[in-house]
Amino acid sequence: MTAWEKRYATRARGMVASEIRELLKLLDQPDIISFAGGIPDPALFPVPAIESAHRRILSDPARAAVALQYSPSEGYRPLRQWIADYMTTLGAPCTGEQILITSGSQQALDFIAKLFIGAGDTVLVARPTYLGALQAMSAYEPVYAPLPRRGDNQRRSLPPSAGRFALAYVMPSFANPTGTSLDIADRAALLEATAALDVPVVEDAAYEALRYDGAPRPALIALDAARTGGIDEGHVLYCGTFSKTVVPGLRLGWVAAPLPVIRRLVLIKQASDLHTPTLSQMVMHEVVQEVLPAHVAPIRAAYRARRDAMLKALAAEMPAGVEWTKPEGGMFVWVTLPAHIDAAALLRRAISDARVAFVPGRAFHADGTGANTLRLSFSRADEAMIGEGIARLAALLRATSSNPP
Ligand SMILES: Cc1ncc(COP(=O)(O)O)c(C=O)c1O
């Protein structure tokens, strides 16, 4: 048997399957209530619109020939234009030329990391932050340092070893995993601090449209465009996705960014997979025109009810010493346990004894801290299951406090 491990490039060392992922594979068992996967509820997918768009495109020979053919790396022009119009409604006026369509926003994160991060460069991230972004960026061997927060003296708060600043990665609205958002003053301070450090900002807006209460807050790219005169003059790379408002399975996301950056990302796209599937893009273009934004209202209503059920159950059931966030949108509540409880050990007992699951929080921390934290997702379970699952978890925590694992 070949000794494969020693043949891999050094950057592959960081690419390890987590033990948690292995545990989470057990979650298909029907009696487990899972708050683990942060995925949309398929009952909310606009299946008839997707089905009829496929039929319309494929039953027209001229359109079928386009849909099933290779196409430009930048993306399907009408969909790029639709996205540019959407970005303009967000306050970031742009043209289709400033949009690259990617295979989900996950691919955008990978491409941006590939373009900007050299080994040893510093990437600024929140702690905790999106695990998938850490996975995408870690392949390019950065070191991580904390994102500037309002009032920080950023230079002084960074380790002296910090190399070139490659990127700052941020989810301003309803972050994964915490559910929290930056207020307007935080957003302005972040833009100012990153401009002073001369570091581009990756704005991951995956959950942006899923606001359940509170007033909308401007996207970073919009604030930056207003500050500088346009997105070409600014330093924000915006990653959007159709995964949370339409479906994730068509794998469609985008980057809106200054034109020179888009041109470079197009070269990376070409080398990686030539283009995002043409048929998916054409179908999405029809579907968004037909069902958005009306389709987002029922999605928001369903998730809002589940968020409310989870917050109510947590307040009613959790023992003293447990704290949690109160998100205004998105799919997640972030729980902090008393310092002595290890959430990974708790998950084993939660699955075997209480038949309830969550994601332990350590993996979301670039610095390996956060052992006493966990992420709960409310997107998949109905309100009754949420109440039952939180009651089971709270009972386990009470038992754990008197009998630690
Ligand atoms: C914060 C965040 N960014 C990006 C993604 C990637 O989404 P997609 O590749 O489906 O657009 C996810 C997926 O859950 C996410 O939570």
The ligand as a Gaussian input file, in Angstrom:
#p B3LYP/6-31G(d) Opt

LIG

0 1
 C      -22.102000      31.679000       6.416000
 C      -22.175000      30.801000       5.221000
 N      -21.514000      31.160000       4.123000
 C      -21.545000      30.418000       3.004000
 C      -22.233000      29.221000       2.974000
 C      -22.187000      28.425000       1.707000
 O      -23.409000      28.387000       1.087000
 P      -23.598000      28.050000      -0.450000
 O      -22.303000      27.490000      -0.969000
 O      -24.694000      27.048000      -0.490000
 O      -23.946000      29.331000      -1.114000
 C      -22.928000      28.782000       4.104000
 C      -23.652000      27.514000       4.077000
 O      -24.301000      27.093000       4.988000
 C      -22.891000      29.602000       5.256000
 O      -23.516000      29.246000       6.397000

